[in-house]
Structures are given as C-alpha cells and as structure tokens.
Amino acid sequence: MDIRELRYFAAVYRARNLTAAARACFVSQPSISTAITNLEAELGTTLFIRHKKGVAPTASAEQFHALARRIIDETDAARSLFRKPATRTTVTLGLMRTLDVPRTIALLKPLTARSDIALRLVGSDERADARIISKNMLRADEHFVALWSERYVAALPPSHPLTLKDRLRTADLAGAAMIDRCHCEQSEFFGRAAQRRQSAAIAQSEDWAMALVAAGVGIAIVPEGVAKGNPDVAVREIEVKVRREVGLAYRASVPLADALKDFVAKIQKQRSSDRTARRPGARKTPGTAR
C-alpha cells in the first residue's frame, strides 16, 4: 500500500469528486482513478460509488478513512522529526473571506508542508506576496493563475417551501427573508436585487451564513463550494448565471518566493493536464469514479 495512494484517497474522500481531488493534489485525474482502483483491489472492497455530480464514499471508505488519515499524519510527523532545521522564508498570502473550508485546506497544505517557509495569512486587501482571490478583484499590476471556476447557488433551510423547486428564479426570492454576506466579492451582480430583498441578517463569514440558513433565518446566495457538502442546508440552482473564477494573483514587478514559484508551476501543470484530457479523442483511463 503506497502512501501516495492513501493521500489521493483522502483527497477524494474530502472533495467527493475525482477532478477536484486531482486539482488539490496537482496531478491528473487518471492518476487519482488508478490509485483508487489499486486500493480497492488491495483491500478487496469498493470505496466510492459514482453519481452524476461526483462520488459518494461507501461504508468501507468511512471505516478506512480514519486509518488512512492516521497513517498519513504519522508519516508526515516522522519526516518532520528527522528533517534538519532549515532557514525559513516568510511567505505572506492574502485570502479572500469567501473561500470554502475544503478548498482552503487543499490550497494551504502544500505550503504548510514545507519546512523552508513560514506561512503568514492576511486579508485579501492587505499587503502580501500573493493573493487567493476572485478574478474580478484582480489589480492592474497583477498576474492571475486560475485555480477553479464555480457557480453561485441558493442555500435554503431544509424545510423551506422553495426546496420543492429544483431551480429558483429571481421572482421566487421576492419577499423571501435573505441573509446577506459582508464580504461577497460578486455583490455588484446582486446589487439591484438586494435593494428589493428583505434582509433578515448580515453574516460576517461563510460559516456564519450557513449556520443562519440551517437555523431557518433565511436564504443565502453563495458560491457552490460553500454550500456543497453541508448536510444542514438545501442547495438549489438559481436563474442568474453568475460564476466566479478563483486563482492566485501576484504582482508582476516583484519576484515570487521559491515556494510560490513551485506552487504556480504545479497549478499550471495541472491545468495543462486537464486541457489535454478534455481534447476530443483524448484517451481516457478507466477509473472507479469521475
């Protein structure tokens, strides 16, 4: 059993999607698929079940995840125990406040795993070596390396009458109690509608917005990654076709730290692999799930 395969398994378990797991691990999707297939063959059980939006862990995966996570953590701890102290370079990374937790973890782990850097996190509007932001927040003097694109959805209390609809129109939200978010980087898209909405609360963070939705206070329009996987809220598509592209922004005039150069190189390599895999006629590698 290979430690790399365990890391890929943990990434799929966390993301519930092979493509998202591949991006988090900076490898191609076939690599993830092969690792899961190998693990299933070695363990003699099915770990994930495919569905149209990704994968669902089986009871075997639930049981195996705790063990795999412990092996990964102990392996990392053993490496750190005998690693020689290195001169550490401070890297300051600005994060916008509307990132979801799973993606934030996946983004930061490659940086926190390095012994030669001391990571410092600040707000997206503060001075930093690089920023993880939505593309519409990009400054004129910055380069942008895309990480992912996601749509906006409606997060509703599970018992709300609008959960009976698969897709919500703007008219459906008229008069509905809404939860506004302080740090929505796409607020200009919803600005006019916001004037006609009934604001029930203003959330200071994404987690607080989801907690208010779960409590039945109102409906929140949020990036899909924020709502996805939250068992306490219902998620519905919305009529307004709004997406955001999230990526790493850095100033063109200032040299990047070596750790960030490696980070950018991995992102670009992953995106190149994704484009190759999407080309017509590209050979697909069989896998357990997509």
C-alpha positions as CSV (number, residue, x, y, z in Angstrom):
1,M,0.0,0.0,0.0
2,D,1.6,3.2,-1.2
3,I,1.4,6.4,0.9
4,R,0.7,8.4,-2.3
5,E,-2.3,6.3,-2.9
6,L,-3.5,7.0,0.6
7,R,-3.1,10.7,0.1
8,Y,-5.1,10.5,-3.1
9,F,-7.8,8.5,-1.3
10,A,-8.0,11.1,1.4
11,A,-8.3,13.9,-1.2
12,V,-11.2,12.1,-3.0
13,Y,-12.9,11.4,0.4
14,R,-12.7,15.1,1.3
15,A,-13.7,16.5,-2.1
16,R,-16.3,13.8,-3.1
17,N,-15.0,14.3,-6.7
18,L,-12.1,12.9,-8.6
19,T,-11.5,16.0,-10.7
20,A,-11.4,18.3,-7.6
21,A,-9.1,15.8,-5.8
22,A,-6.7,15.8,-8.8
23,R,-6.5,19.6,-8.7
24,A,-5.9,19.5,-4.9
25,C,-3.1,17.0,-5.4
26,F,-1.7,18.7,-8.5
27,V,-1.9,15.5,-10.5
28,S,-4.0,14.3,-13.4
29,Q,-7.4,12.7,-12.9
30,P,-6.3,9.3,-14.3
31,S,-3.6,9.2,-11.5
32,I,-6.3,9.6,-8.9
33,S,-8.5,6.9,-10.6
34,T,-5.7,4.4,-10.8
35,A,-4.8,4.9,-7.1
36,I,-8.4,4.3,-6.0
37,T,-8.6,1.2,-8.3
38,N,-5.4,-0.1,-6.8
39,L,-6.6,0.4,-3.3
40,E,-9.9,-1.2,-3.9
41,A,-8.2,-4.2,-5.4
42,E,-5.8,-4.5,-2.5
43,L,-8.4,-4.0,0.2
44,G,-11.0,-6.2,-1.6
45,T,-13.8,-3.7,-1.3
46,T,-15.5,-0.8,-3.1
47,L,-14.5,2.6,-1.6
48,F,-16.6,5.0,-3.7
49,I,-19.9,4.9,-5.7
50,R,-20.2,7.1,-8.8
51,H,-23.0,9.5,-9.4
52,K,-23.5,12.4,-11.8
53,K,-22.0,15.0,-9.6
54,G,-19.0,13.1,-8.3
55,V,-18.6,10.2,-5.9
56,A,-20.1,9.0,-2.6
57,P,-18.0,7.1,0.0
58,T,-19.1,3.7,0.9
59,A,-19.3,2.3,4.5
60,S,-15.8,0.7,3.7
61,A,-14.4,4.2,2.8
62,E,-15.8,5.7,6.0
63,Q,-14.1,3.0,8.0
64,F,-10.9,3.1,6.1
65,H,-10.6,6.9,6.1
66,A,-9.7,7.2,9.8
67,L,-6.9,4.6,9.4
68,A,-5.6,6.2,6.2
69,R,-5.6,9.6,7.8
70,R,-3.7,8.3,10.8
71,I,-1.0,6.7,8.6
72,I,-0.6,9.9,6.5
73,D,-0.3,12.1,9.6
74,E,2.2,9.7,11.3
75,T,4.3,9.5,8.1
76,D,4.4,13.3,7.9
77,A,5.3,13.5,11.6
78,A,8.2,11.0,11.2
79,R,9.6,13.0,8.3
80,S,9.4,16.2,10.3
81,L,11.1,14.6,13.3
82,F,14.4,13.9,11.4
83,R,14.3,16.8,9.0
84,K,17.2,19.2,9.5
85,P,16.2,22.7,10.6
86,A,16.3,25.0,7.6
87,T,16.4,28.7,7.1
88,R,12.8,29.7,6.8
89,T,11.4,32.3,4.4
90,T,8.3,34.1,5.4
91,V,5.6,33.9,2.7
92,T,2.6,36.2,3.2
93,L,-0.6,35.0,1.5
94,G,-3.7,37.1,1.2
95,L,-7.0,35.1,1.3
96,M,-10.4,36.4,0.4
97,R,-13.0,35.6,3.0
98,T,-15.4,33.7,0.8
99,L,-13.3,30.6,0.3
100,D,-14.9,27.4,1.4
101,V,-13.1,25.2,4.0
102,P,-12.2,22.1,1.9
103,R,-10.6,24.2,-0.8
104,T,-8.8,26.4,1.7
105,I,-7.3,23.3,3.3
106,A,-6.2,21.8,-0.1
107,L,-4.6,25.1,-1.1
108,L,-2.6,25.7,2.1
109,K,-1.4,22.1,2.7
110,P,1.3,22.2,0.0
111,L,2.7,25.3,1.6
112,T,2.4,24.4,5.3
113,A,4.1,21.0,4.5
114,R,7.3,22.8,3.5
115,S,9.9,23.2,6.3
116,D,11.7,26.1,4.5
117,I,8.8,28.6,4.7
118,A,6.8,30.3,7.4
119,L,3.3,30.9,6.1
120,R,1.6,34.1,7.2
121,L,-2.1,34.7,6.2
122,V,-3.7,38.1,5.9
123,G,-6.8,39.6,4.3
124,S,-7.1,39.9,0.6
125,D,-6.8,43.7,0.7
126,E,-3.6,43.7,2.8
127,R,0.0,43.7,1.5
128,A,1.0,40.2,0.6
129,D,3.4,38.2,-1.7
130,A,0.4,36.7,-3.4
131,R,-3.4,36.6,-3.0
132,I,-6.1,33.9,-3.5
133,I,-8.9,35.9,-4.9
134,S,-11.8,36.0,-7.4
135,K,-10.6,37.3,-10.8
136,N,-12.8,40.4,-10.6
137,M,-10.7,41.5,-7.6
138,L,-7.5,41.5,-9.7
139,R,-5.4,44.7,-9.7
140,A,-3.9,46.2,-12.8
141,D,-0.4,45.3,-11.9
142,E,-1.0,41.6,-11.1
143,H,-0.8,38.3,-12.9
144,F,-3.5,35.8,-12.4
145,V,-3.2,32.0,-12.4
146,A,-6.7,30.4,-12.4
147,L,-7.4,27.6,-9.8
148,W,-11.1,26.8,-10.3
149,S,-14.4,28.2,-11.5
150,E,-17.7,27.8,-9.7
151,R,-21.3,29.0,-9.9
152,Y,-23.5,30.6,-7.3
153,V,-26.4,28.7,-5.8
154,A,-29.1,29.3,-3.2
155,A,-28.7,27.8,0.2
156,L,-32.0,27.3,1.9
157,P,-33.3,25.9,5.3
158,P,-34.2,22.2,4.6
159,S,-37.9,22.9,5.4
160,H,-38.3,26.0,3.3
161,P,-41.2,25.8,0.7
162,L,-38.8,26.8,-2.1
163,T,-36.9,23.5,-1.7
164,L,-39.8,21.9,-3.6
165,K,-38.4,23.6,-6.7
166,D,-35.2,22.3,-8.5
167,R,-34.3,25.8,-9.7
168,L,-35.1,29.2,-8.4
169,R,-36.0,32.3,-10.4
170,T,-35.4,35.8,-9.2
171,A,-39.2,36.2,-8.8
172,D,-39.2,33.2,-6.4
173,L,-37.0,35.2,-4.0
174,A,-39.1,38.3,-3.9
175,G,-40.3,38.8,-0.3
176,A,-38.1,35.9,1.0
177,A,-36.0,36.5,4.0
178,M,-32.4,36.8,2.8
179,I,-29.0,36.5,4.5
180,D,-26.6,39.0,3.1
181,R,-22.8,38.4,3.3
182,C,-20.4,41.2,4.2
183,H,-17.6,40.0,2.0
184,C,-19.3,38.9,-1.2
185,E,-16.9,39.7,-3.9
186,Q,-19.7,39.4,-6.5
187,S,-22.1,41.8,-4.7
188,E,-22.3,44.0,-7.8
189,F,-24.1,41.2,-9.6
190,F,-26.8,41.1,-7.0
191,G,-26.8,44.8,-6.0
192,R,-30.1,45.8,-7.7
193,A,-31.9,42.7,-6.5
194,A,-30.6,43.3,-3.0
195,Q,-32.5,46.6,-2.8
196,R,-35.8,44.8,-3.3
197,R,-34.9,41.9,-1.0
198,Q,-35.9,41.5,2.6
199,S,-32.6,41.3,4.5
200,A,-33.0,39.1,7.6
201,A,-29.3,39.2,8.7
202,I,-25.8,40.1,7.6
203,A,-23.3,37.3,8.0
204,Q,-19.7,38.1,8.9
205,S,-18.4,34.9,7.4
206,E,-19.4,32.0,5.2
207,D,-19.7,29.6,8.1
208,W,-22.0,32.1,9.9
209,A,-24.1,32.5,6.8
210,M,-24.5,28.7,6.6
211,A,-25.3,28.5,10.3
212,L,-28.1,31.1,9.9
213,V,-29.5,29.3,6.9
214,A,-29.5,26.0,8.8
215,A,-31.3,27.7,11.7
216,G,-34.1,28.8,9.4
217,V,-33.3,32.5,9.5
218,G,-33.3,32.9,5.7
219,I,-31.8,32.1,2.3
220,A,-28.3,32.9,1.2
221,I,-26.8,33.2,-2.3
222,V,-23.3,31.7,-2.0
223,P,-20.6,30.1,-4.1
224,E,-21.4,26.4,-4.7
225,G,-18.3,25.2,-2.8
226,V,-19.5,27.0,0.4
227,A,-22.9,25.2,0.4
228,K,-21.8,21.9,-1.1
229,G,-21.4,19.1,1.4
230,N,-23.2,21.0,4.2
231,P,-25.8,18.5,5.5
232,D,-27.8,21.1,7.3
233,V,-28.8,23.2,4.3
234,A,-30.6,22.5,1.0
235,V,-29.0,23.7,-2.2
236,R,-30.8,24.8,-5.4
237,E,-29.7,26.3,-8.7
238,I,-30.6,29.9,-9.4
239,E,-31.7,31.6,-12.6
240,V,-29.0,34.2,-12.5
241,K,-26.0,32.8,-14.4
242,V,-23.2,34.0,-12.2
243,R,-19.9,32.3,-11.8
244,R,-16.6,33.3,-10.2
245,E,-13.1,32.3,-11.3
246,V,-10.7,31.9,-8.3
247,G,-7.0,31.9,-8.6
248,L,-3.6,33.1,-7.4
249,A,-2.7,36.7,-8.1
250,Y,0.7,38.2,-7.7
251,R,2.5,41.4,-8.7
252,A,4.3,41.2,-12.0
253,S,7.0,43.6,-10.7
254,V,8.0,41.6,-7.6
255,P,9.9,38.2,-7.8
256,L,7.9,35.3,-6.3
257,A,9.3,33.3,-3.4
258,D,10.6,29.9,-4.5
259,A,7.7,28.2,-2.6
260,L,5.2,30.2,-4.6
261,K,7.0,29.6,-7.9
262,D,6.7,25.9,-7.3
263,F,3.0,26.3,-6.4
264,V,2.4,28.2,-9.6
265,A,4.3,25.6,-11.6
266,K,2.1,22.8,-10.2
267,I,-1.1,24.7,-10.9
268,Q,0.0,25.4,-14.5
269,K,1.0,21.7,-15.0
270,Q,-2.4,20.6,-13.6
271,R,-4.3,22.9,-15.9
272,S,-2.3,21.7,-18.8
273,S,-3.1,18.1,-18.0
274,D,-6.8,19.0,-17.6
275,R,-6.8,20.7,-21.1
276,T,-5.2,17.6,-22.6
277,A,-7.7,15.3,-21.1
278,R,-10.6,17.4,-22.4
279,R,-9.4,17.4,-26.0
280,P,-11.6,15.4,-28.5
281,G,-10.2,12.0,-29.0
282,A,-8.1,12.1,-25.9
283,R,-7.6,8.6,-24.4
284,K,-9.5,8.1,-21.1
285,T,-8.1,6.0,-18.4
286,P,-10.8,3.7,-16.7
287,G,-11.4,4.6,-13.1
288,T,-13.8,3.9,-10.2
289,A,-15.5,7.3,-10.4
290,R,-15.4,10.7,-12.0
